[in-house]
Amino acid sequence: MNLKRTALVLVLGAASLGAMSATANAQSLHPAKQQVLARVHHQRQEIRRAERRGEISPMKAHRLLAADRQVAREVRRRPGPLTRVEVRRLNRQENRIHRHIEG
């Protein structure tokens, strides 16, 4: 019984450390990165809603979500703040993805 309790405490401790580091990482983002990631998050919700309503097919939703993940990955991989040019480029990519949601 003692071994199970110790294992449970270790697992919960590791999970809480992971959550704290993720929160710290999200809070340390530059405002331009936060803006782009917020737009990506909003657009993902829009894609899922459109799929649920039957406006787009599941395959099209999958492709759009993959494109959104790619934009988010680019933002997260970029060290330091985003330049204005990078923000414009990422917003253009998001605009292209959004056009496919609408029709």
N, CA, C and O atoms as CSV, one atom per row, in Angstrom:
chain,resi,resn,atom,element,x,y,z
A,1,MET,N,N,0.823,-1.183,0.000
A,1,MET,CA,C,0.000,0.000,0.000
A,1,MET,C,C,0.870,1.251,0.000
A,1,MET,O,O,0.550,2.230,-0.673
A,2,ASN,N,N,1.949,1.224,0.737
A,2,ASN,CA,C,2.836,2.375,0.836
A,2,ASN,C,C,3.493,2.686,-0.516
A,2,ASN,O,O,3.690,3.851,-0.863
A,3,LEU,N,N,3.823,1.650,-1.264
A,3,LEU,CA,C,4.442,1.834,-2.577
A,3,LEU,C,C,3.466,2.519,-3.531
A,3,LEU,O,O,3.868,3.383,-4.310
A,4,LYS,N,N,2.188,2.140,-3.479
A,4,LYS,CA,C,1.183,2.760,-4.342
A,4,LYS,C,C,1.017,4.238,-4.002
A,4,LYS,O,O,0.889,5.079,-4.892
A,5,ARG,N,N,1.019,4.539,-2.724
A,5,ARG,CA,C,0.858,5.922,-2.300
A,5,ARG,C,C,2.051,6.765,-2.756
A,5,ARG,O,O,1.881,7.893,-3.218
A,6,THR,N,N,3.253,6.214,-2.622
A,6,THR,CA,C,4.461,6.923,-3.052
A,6,THR,C,C,4.424,7.170,-4.557
A,6,THR,O,O,4.752,8.262,-5.021
A,7,ALA,N,N,4.022,6.150,-5.317
A,7,ALA,CA,C,3.931,6.295,-6.774
A,7,ALA,C,C,2.910,7.364,-7.148
A,7,ALA,O,O,3.144,8.160,-8.057
A,8,LEU,N,N,1.781,7.380,-6.448
A,8,LEU,CA,C,0.742,8.366,-6.728
A,8,LEU,C,C,1.249,9.784,-6.452
A,8,LEU,O,O,1.003,10.699,-7.237
A,9,VAL,N,N,1.948,9.956,-5.346
A,9,VAL,CA,C,2.491,11.274,-5.004
A,9,VAL,C,C,3.505,11.721,-6.051
A,9,VAL,O,O,3.516,12.890,-6.438
A,10,LEU,N,N,4.356,10.809,-6.515
A,10,LEU,CA,C,5.349,11.153,-7.544
A,10,LEU,C,C,4.677,11.548,-8.858
A,10,LEU,O,O,5.088,12.513,-9.504
A,11,VAL,N,N,3.650,10.805,-9.248
A,11,VAL,CA,C,2.959,11.106,-10.501
A,11,VAL,C,C,2.259,12.462,-10.403
A,11,VAL,O,O,2.348,13.272,-11.326
A,12,LEU,N,N,1.572,12.711,-9.302
A,12,LEU,CA,C,0.891,13.992,-9.130
A,12,LEU,C,C,1.882,15.150,-9.073
A,12,LEU,O,O,1.614,16.225,-9.610
A,13,GLY,N,N,3.021,14.936,-8.426
A,13,GLY,CA,C,4.050,15.975,-8.366
A,13,GLY,C,C,4.601,16.301,-9.744
A,13,GLY,O,O,4.790,17.468,-10.087
A,14,ALA,N,N,4.859,15.257,-10.537
A,14,ALA,CA,C,5.378,15.473,-11.887
A,14,ALA,C,C,4.348,16.198,-12.749
A,14,ALA,O,O,4.698,17.073,-13.541
A,15,ALA,N,N,3.079,15.831,-12.593
A,15,ALA,CA,C,2.030,16.488,-13.372
A,15,ALA,C,C,1.908,17.960,-13.005
A,15,ALA,O,O,1.731,18.808,-13.879
A,16,SER,N,N,2.001,18.262,-11.721
A,16,SER,CA,C,1.879,19.662,-11.308
A,16,SER,C,C,3.079,20.478,-11.770
A,16,SER,O,O,2.929,21.646,-12.127
A,17,LEU,N,N,4.275,19.875,-11.768
A,17,LEU,CA,C,5.450,20.584,-12.281
A,17,LEU,C,C,5.306,20.875,-13.770
A,17,LEU,O,O,5.663,21.959,-14.233
A,18,GLY,N,N,4.784,19.912,-14.514
A,18,GLY,CA,C,4.566,20.121,-15.940
A,18,GLY,C,C,3.562,21.228,-16.203
A,18,GLY,O,O,3.750,22.042,-17.106
A,19,ALA,N,N,2.499,21.259,-15.418
A,19,ALA,CA,C,1.483,22.299,-15.581
A,19,ALA,C,C,2.050,23.672,-15.233
A,19,ALA,O,O,1.749,24.658,-15.906
A,20,MET,N,N,2.870,23.737,-14.185
A,20,MET,CA,C,3.455,25.023,-13.792
A,20,MET,C,C,4.430,25.524,-14.848
A,20,MET,O,O,4.473,26.723,-15.125
A,21,SER,N,N,5.211,24.629,-15.440
A,21,SER,CA,C,6.157,25.074,-16.460
A,21,SER,C,C,5.433,25.523,-17.719
A,21,SER,O,O,5.866,26.468,-18.379
A,22,ALA,N,N,4.329,24.850,-18.062
A,22,ALA,CA,C,3.544,25.263,-19.226
A,22,ALA,C,C,2.926,26.635,-18.995
A,22,ALA,O,O,2.887,27.463,-19.905
A,23,THR,N,N,2.446,26.875,-17.786
A,23,THR,CA,C,1.867,28.177,-17.455
A,23,THR,C,C,2.930,29.259,-17.491
A,23,THR,O,O,2.690,30.356,-17.996
A,24,ALA,N,N,4.095,28.958,-16.961
A,24,ALA,CA,C,5.184,29.936,-16.972
A,24,ALA,C,C,5.604,30.258,-18.396
A,24,ALA,O,O,5.908,31.410,-18.708
A,25,ASN,N,N,5.624,29.257,-19.259
A,25,ASN,CA,C,5.995,29.461,-20.651
A,25,ASN,C,C,4.963,30.337,-21.353
A,25,ASN,O,O,5.327,31.227,-22.122
A,26,ALA,N,N,3.683,30.094,-21.095
A,26,ALA,CA,C,2.629,30.879,-21.739
A,26,ALA,C,C,2.671,32.334,-21.277
A,26,ALA,O,O,2.392,33.239,-22.063
A,27,GLN,N,N,3.013,32.564,-20.020
A,27,GLN,CA,C,3.049,33.922,-19.504
A,27,GLN,C,C,4.273,34.684,-20.001
A,27,GLN,O,O,4.260,35.914,-20.036
A,28,SER,N,N,5.328,33.973,-20.386
A,28,SER,CA,C,6.547,34.645,-20.797
A,28,SER,C,C,6.576,34.979,-22.288
A,28,SER,O,O,7.582,35.489,-22.782
A,29,LEU,N,N,5.498,34.701,-23.007
A,29,LEU,CA,C,5.474,34.973,-24.441
A,29,LEU,C,C,5.371,36.463,-24.716
A,29,LEU,O,O,4.761,37.214,-23.954
A,30,HIS,N,N,5.966,36.865,-25.795
A,30,HIS,CA,C,5.904,38.238,-26.268
A,30,HIS,C,C,4.469,38.536,-26.719
A,30,HIS,O,O,3.792,37.635,-27.213
A,31,PRO,N,N,3.993,39.767,-26.564
A,31,PRO,CA,C,2.603,40.101,-26.954
A,31,PRO,C,C,2.269,39.755,-28.397
A,31,PRO,O,O,1.143,39.343,-28.677
A,32,ALA,N,N,3.209,39.908,-29.319
A,32,ALA,CA,C,2.932,39.566,-30.721
A,32,ALA,C,C,2.699,38.062,-30.862
A,32,ALA,O,O,1.827,37.635,-31.619
A,33,LYS,N,N,3.473,37.265,-30.138
A,33,LYS,CA,C,3.278,35.817,-30.179
A,33,LYS,C,C,1.947,35.447,-29.552
A,33,LYS,O,O,1.242,34.573,-30.057
A,34,GLN,N,N,1.599,36.101,-28.460
A,34,GLN,CA,C,0.318,35.835,-27.810
A,34,GLN,C,C,-0.839,36.139,-28.746
A,34,GLN,O,O,-1.818,35.395,-28.795
A,35,GLN,N,N,-0.726,37.233,-29.488
A,35,GLN,CA,C,-1.798,37.627,-30.416
A,35,GLN,C,C,-1.977,36.571,-31.500
A,35,GLN,O,O,-3.102,36.174,-31.802
A,36,VAL,N,N,-0.881,36.118,-32.081
A,36,VAL,CA,C,-0.970,35.135,-33.160
A,36,VAL,C,C,-1.508,33.812,-32.615
A,36,VAL,O,O,-2.362,33.187,-33.244
A,37,LEU,N,N,-1.019,33.384,-31.459
A,37,LEU,CA,C,-1.484,32.122,-30.887
A,37,LEU,C,C,-2.948,32.198,-30.469
A,37,LEU,O,O,-3.669,31.204,-30.557
A,38,ALA,N,N,-3.392,33.364,-30.018
A,38,ALA,CA,C,-4.812,33.529,-29.672
A,38,ALA,C,C,-5.671,33.406,-30.928
A,38,ALA,O,O,-6.748,32.811,-30.895
A,39,ARG,N,N,-5.192,33.968,-32.027
A,39,ARG,CA,C,-5.940,33.863,-33.277
A,39,ARG,C,C,-5.991,32.414,-33.754
A,39,ARG,O,O,-7.024,31.948,-34.234
A,40,VAL,N,N,-4.876,31.708,-33.618
A,40,VAL,CA,C,-4.841,30.294,-34.004
A,40,VAL,C,C,-5.858,29.511,-33.170
A,40,VAL,O,O,-6.606,28.691,-33.703
A,41,HIS,N,N,-5.880,29.769,-31.866
A,41,HIS,CA,C,-6.819,29.072,-30.980
A,41,HIS,C,C,-8.262,29.362,-31.384
A,41,HIS,O,O,-9.084,28.448,-31.460
A,42,HIS,N,N,-8.567,30.620,-31.641
A,42,HIS,CA,C,-9.929,31.002,-32.039
A,42,HIS,C,C,-10.312,30.332,-33.360
A,42,HIS,O,O,-11.438,29.865,-33.529
A,43,GLN,N,N,-9.378,30.294,-34.271
A,43,GLN,CA,C,-9.666,29.721,-35.581
A,43,GLN,C,C,-9.875,28.206,-35.479
A,43,GLN,O,O,-10.707,27.645,-36.192
A,44,ARG,N,N,-9.129,27.550,-34.602
A,44,ARG,CA,C,-9.339,26.112,-34.393
A,44,ARG,C,C,-10.769,25.854,-33.918
A,44,ARG,O,O,-11.422,24.918,-34.379
A,45,GLN,N,N,-11.246,26.682,-32.999
A,45,GLN,CA,C,-12.617,26.532,-32.517
A,45,GLN,C,C,-13.617,26.741,-33.651
A,45,GLN,O,O,-14.620,26.033,-33.743
A,46,GLU,N,N,-13.340,27.712,-34.506
A,46,GLU,CA,C,-14.219,27.973,-35.651
A,46,GLU,C,C,-14.262,26.788,-36.603
A,46,GLU,O,O,-15.326,26.432,-37.109
A,47,ILE,N,N,-13.105,26.174,-36.849
A,47,ILE,CA,C,-13.037,25.015,-37.739
A,47,ILE,C,C,-13.865,23.874,-37.157
A,47,ILE,O,O,-14.635,23.230,-37.871
A,48,ARG,N,N,-13.708,23.630,-35.880
A,48,ARG,CA,C,-14.455,22.542,-35.234
A,48,ARG,C,C,-15.964,22.805,-35.281
A,48,ARG,O,O,-16.751,21.887,-35.514
A,49,ARG,N,N,-16.366,24.076,-35.055
A,49,ARG,CA,C,-17.789,24.422,-35.122
A,49,ARG,C,C,-18.337,24.201,-36.528
A,49,ARG,O,O,-19.425,23.649,-36.695
A,50,ALA,N,N,-17.582,24.633,-37.541
A,50,ALA,CA,C,-18.026,24.466,-38.930
A,50,ALA,C,C,-18.158,22.987,-39.276
A,50,ALA,O,O,-19.077,22.592,-39.994
A,51,GLU,N,N,-17.245,22.176,-38.768
A,51,GLU,CA,C,-17.335,20.736,-39.031
A,51,GLU,C,C,-18.570,20.144,-38.354
A,51,GLU,O,O,-19.284,19.341,-38.956
A,52,ARG,N,N,-18.821,20.535,-37.112
A,52,ARG,CA,C,-20.001,20.027,-36.390
A,52,ARG,C,C,-21.298,20.406,-37.099
A,52,ARG,O,O,-22.238,19.613,-37.146
A,53,ARG,N,N,-21.347,21.624,-37.651
A,53,ARG,CA,C,-22.554,22.078,-38.346
A,53,ARG,C,C,-22.675,21.456,-39.738
A,53,ARG,O,O,-23.718,21.582,-40.380
A,54,GLY,N,N,-21.638,20.798,-40.204
A,54,GLY,CA,C,-21.671,20.162,-41.515
A,54,GLY,C,C,-21.309,21.090,-42.649
A,54,GLY,O,O,-21.542,20.759,-43.812
A,55,GLU,N,N,-20.742,22.255,-42.340
A,55,GLU,CA,C,-20.373,23.217,-43.380
A,55,GLU,C,C,-19.107,22.798,-44.113
A,55,GLU,O,O,-18.914,23.144,-45.279
A,56,ILE,N,N,-18.244,22.051,-43.430
A,56,ILE,CA,C,-17.037,21.528,-44.067
A,56,ILE,C,C,-16.918,20.049,-43.724
A,56,ILE,O,O,-17.427,19.597,-42.698
A,57,SER,N,N,-16.246,19.303,-44.586
A,57,SER,CA,C,-16.105,17.861,-44.365
A,57,SER,C,C,-15.065,17.591,-43.276
A,57,SER,O,O,-14.235,18.451,-42.982
A,58,PRO,N,N,-15.110,16.409,-42.684
A,58,PRO,CA,C,-14.108,16.067,-41.673
A,58,PRO,C,C,-12.677,16.106,-42.229
A,58,PRO,O,O,-11.747,16.495,-41.521
A,59,MET,N,N,-12.504,15.706,-43.487
A,59,MET,CA,C,-11.165,15.725,-44.080
A,59,MET,C,C,-10.671,17.156,-44.257
A,59,MET,O,O,-9.507,17.455,-43.991
A,60,LYS,N,N,-11.552,18.028,-44.702
A,60,LYS,CA,C,-11.167,19.434,-44.868
A,60,LYS,C,C,-10.851,20.045,-43.507
A,60,LYS,O,O,-9.899,20.816,-43.385
A,61,ALA,N,N,-11.634,19.713,-42.484
A,61,ALA,CA,C,-11.359,20.201,-41.133
A,61,ALA,C,C,-10.000,19.712,-40.666
A,61,ALA,O,O,-9.242,20.465,-40.054
A,62,HIS,N,N,-9.689,18.462,-40.949
A,62,HIS,CA,C,-8.386,17.903,-40.562
A,62,HIS,C,C,-7.238,18.671,-41.221
A,62,HIS,O,O,-6.247,18.996,-40.567
A,63,ARG,N,N,-7.377,18.957,-42.515
A,63,ARG,CA,C,-6.324,19.695,-43.230
A,63,ARG,C,C,-6.173,21.121,-42.697
A,63,ARG,O,O,-5.056,21.619,-42.555
A,64,LEU,N,N,-7.300,21.776,-42.402
A,64,LEU,CA,C,-7.243,23.142,-41.879
A,64,LEU,C,C,-6.630,23.176,-40.475
A,64,LEU,O,O,-5.849,24.069,-40.149
A,65,LEU,N,N,-6.994,22.194,-39.656
A,65,LEU,CA,C,-6.400,22.121,-38.316
A,65,LEU,C,C,-4.898,21.864,-38.395
A,65,LEU,O,O,-4.132,22.401,-37.595
A,66,ALA,N,N,-4.477,21.043,-39.357
A,66,ALA,CA,C,-3.049,20.782,-39.538
A,66,ALA,C,C,-2.323,22.058,-39.959
A,66,ALA,O,O,-1.214,22.325,-39.495
A,67,ALA,N,N,-2.939,22.835,-40.826
A,67,ALA,CA,C,-2.330,24.096,-41.254
A,67,ALA,C,C,-2.235,25.065,-40.078
A,67,ALA,O,O,-1.245,25.783,-39.938
A,68,ASP,N,N,-3.268,25.082,-39.234
A,68,ASP,CA,C,-3.244,25.932,-38.039
A,68,ASP,C,C,-2.148,25.495,-37.071
A,68,ASP,O,O,-1.455,26.324,-36.482
A,69,ARG,N,N,-2.006,24.182,-36.919
A,69,ARG,CA,C,-0.937,23.679,-36.036
A,69,ARG,C,C,0.434,24.102,-36.547
A,69,ARG,O,O,1.330,24.407,-35.761
A,70,GLN,N,N,0.593,24.117,-37.868
A,70,GLN,CA,C,1.869,24.527,-38.453
A,70,GLN,C,C,2.175,25.986,-38.129
A,70,GLN,O,O,3.316,26.324,-37.817
A,71,VAL,N,N,1.169,26.848,-38.199
A,71,VAL,CA,C,1.368,28.262,-37.861
A,71,VAL,C,C,1.779,28.386,-36.396
A,71,VAL,O,O,2.719,29.110,-36.068
A,72,ALA,N,N,1.068,27.675,-35.516
A,72,ALA,CA,C,1.390,27.732,-34.085
A,72,ALA,C,C,2.801,27.204,-33.826
A,72,ALA,O,O,3.527,27.749,-32.995
A,73,ARG,N,N,3.183,26.158,-34.527
A,73,ARG,CA,C,4.524,25.586,-34.367
A,73,ARG,C,C,5.593,26.597,-34.781
A,73,ARG,O,O,6.624,26.721,-34.119
A,74,GLU,N,N,5.347,27.314,-35.869
A,74,GLU,CA,C,6.302,28.333,-36.311
A,74,GLU,C,C,6.489,29.411,-35.247
A,74,GLU,O,O,7.607,29.854,-34.987
A,75,VAL,N,N,5.384,29.825,-34.638
A,75,VAL,CA,C,5.438,30.877,-33.619
A,75,VAL,C,C,6.226,30.392,-32.409
A,75,VAL,O,O,7.081,31.108,-31.888
A,76,ARG,N,N,5.933,29.178,-31.970
A,76,ARG,CA,C,6.584,28.667,-30.756
A,76,ARG,C,C,8.062,28.385,-30.962
A,76,ARG,O,O,8.860,28.540,-30.038
A,77,ARG,N,N,8.434,27.971,-32.171
A,77,ARG,CA,C,9.842,27.654,-32.441
A,77,ARG,C,C,10.711,28.895,-32.574
A,77,ARG,O,O,11.921,28.837,-32.356
A,78,ARG,N,N,10.106,29.999,-32.925
A,78,ARG,CA,C,10.857,31.240,-33.159
A,78,ARG,C,C,11.376,31.780,-31.831
A,78,ARG,O,O,10.580,32.120,-30.956
A,79,PRO,N,N,12.705,31.867,-31.661
A,79,PRO,CA,C,13.231,32.438,-30.417
A,79,PRO,C,C,13.065,33.956,-30.416
A,79,PRO,O,O,13.242,34.604,-31.448
A,80,GLY,N,N,12.733,34.508,-29.287
A,80,GLY,CA,C,12.585,35.957,-29.171
A,80,GLY,C,C,11.269,36.445,-29.734
A,80,GLY,O,O,10.423,35.652,-30.146
A,81,PRO,N,N,11.103,37.750,-29.748
A,81,PRO,CA,C,9.833,38.321,-30.238
A,81,PRO,C,C,9.719,38.225,-31.757
A,81,PRO,O,O,10.719,38.100,-32.464
A,82,LEU,N,N,8.483,38.285,-32.241
A,82,LEU,CA,C,8.235,38.283,-33.683
A,82,LEU,C,C,8.401,39.693,-34.221
A,82,LEU,O,O,8.052,40.668,-33.555
A,83,THR,N,N,8.932,39.793,-35.420
A,83,THR,CA,C,9.017,41.100,-36.064
A,83,THR,C,C,7.680,41.425,-36.712
A,83,THR,O,O,6.819,40.555,-36.839
A,84,ARG,N,N,7.510,42.663,-37.118
A,84,ARG,CA,C,6.259,43.055,-37.781
A,84,ARG,C,C,6.050,42.268,-39.068
A,84,ARG,O,O,4.926,41.891,-39.400
A,85,VAL,N,N,7.129,42.027,-39.783
A,85,VAL,CA,C,7.042,41.281,-41.038
A,85,VAL,C,C,6.569,39.856,-40.767
A,85,VAL,O,O,5.730,39.331,-41.498
A,86,GLU,N,N,7.100,39.233,-39.724
A,86,GLU,CA,C,6.694,37.870,-39.385
A,86,GLU,C,C,5.226,37.827,-38.948
A,86,GLU,O,O,4.495,36.908,-39.316
A,87,VAL,N,N,4.804,38.805,-38.177
A,87,VAL,CA,C,3.413,38.858,-37.739
A,87,VAL,C,C,2.504,38.996,-38.950
A,87,VAL,O,O,1.476,38.323,-39.025
A,88,ARG,N,N,2.860,39.855,-39.897
A,88,ARG,CA,C,2.054,40.024,-41.119
A,88,ARG,C,C,1.974,38.722,-41.912
A,88,ARG,O,O,0.909,38.339,-42.396
A,89,ARG,N,N,3.128,38.045,-42.038
A,89,ARG,CA,C,3.170,36.790,-42.796
A,89,ARG,C,C,2.289,35.729,-42.136
A,89,ARG,O,O,1.536,35.029,-42.814
A,90,LEU,N,N,2.389,35.615,-40.818
A,90,LEU,CA,C,1.576,34.631,-40.102
A,90,LEU,C,C,0.096,34.975,-40.181
A,90,LEU,O,O,-0.742,34.080,-40.296
A,91,ASN,N,N,-0.234,36.259,-40.122
A,91,ASN,CA,C,-1.637,36.662,-40.251
A,91,ASN,C,C,-2.164,36.392,-41.656
A,91,ASN,O,O,-3.330,36.034,-41.824
A,92,ARG,N,N,-1.308,36.562,-42.669
A,92,ARG,CA,C,-1.728,36.222,-44.035
A,92,ARG,C,C,-2.026,34.724,-44.140
A,92,ARG,O,O,-2.998,34.320,-44.779
A,93,GLN,N,N,-1.178,33.901,-43.504
A,93,GLN,CA,C,-1.427,32.456,-43.517
A,93,GLN,C,C,-2.757,32.138,-42.841
A,93,GLN,O,O,-3.538,31.328,-43.340
A,94,GLU,N,N,-3.007,32.776,-41.712
A,94,GLU,CA,C,-4.272,32.570,-41.011
A,94,GLU,C,C,-5.451,33.046,-41.855
A,94,GLU,O,O,-6.504,32.408,-41.851
A,95,ASN,N,N,-5.293,34.158,-42.582
A,95,ASN,CA,C,-6.358,34.646,-43.459
A,95,ASN,C,C,-6.675,33.624,-44.548
A,95,ASN,O,O,-7.841,33.386,-44.863
A,96,ARG,N,N,-5.630,33.019,-45.122
A,96,ARG,CA,C,-5.839,32.004,-46.154
A,96,ARG,C,C,-6.606,30.809,-45.596
A,96,ARG,O,O,-7.524,30.292,-46.233
A,97,ILE,N,N,-6.220,30.382,-44.403
A,97,ILE,CA,C,-6.914,29.254,-43.776
A,97,ILE,C,C,-8.368,29.631,-43.513
A,97,ILE,O,O,-9.272,28.825,-43.733
A,98,HIS,N,N,-8.590,30.850,-43.045
A,98,HIS,CA,C,-9.953,31.284,-42.710
A,98,HIS,C,C,-10.849,31.322,-43.947
A,98,HIS,O,O,-12.034,31.001,-43.857
A,99,ARG,N,N,-10.307,31.705,-45.084
A,99,ARG,CA,C,-11.103,31.729,-46.328
A,99,ARG,C,C,-11.623,30.349,-46.673
A,99,ARG,O,O,-12.712,30.211,-47.232
A,100,HIS,N,N,-10.838,29.310,-46.338
A,100,HIS,CA,C,-11.278,27.939,-46.632
A,100,HIS,C,C,-12.377,27.478,-45.672
A,100,HIS,O,O,-13.146,26.578,-46.010
A,101,ILE,N,N,-12.462,28.067,-44.505
A,101,ILE,CA,C,-13.524,27.708,-43.560
A,101,ILE,C,C,-14.852,28.225,-44.086
A,101,ILE,O,O,-15.866,27.531,-44.017
A,102,GLU,N,N,-14.845,29.431,-44.606
A,102,GLU,CA,C,-16.078,30.081,-45.047
A,102,GLU,C,C,-16.653,29.488,-46.314
A,102,GLU,O,O,-17.857,29.583,-46.552
A,103,GLY,N,N,-15.822,28.884,-47.120
A,103,GLY,CA,C,-16.408,28.358,-48.340
A,103,GLY,C,C,-15.416,27.918,-49.269
A,103,GLY,O,O,-15.753,27.445,-50.354
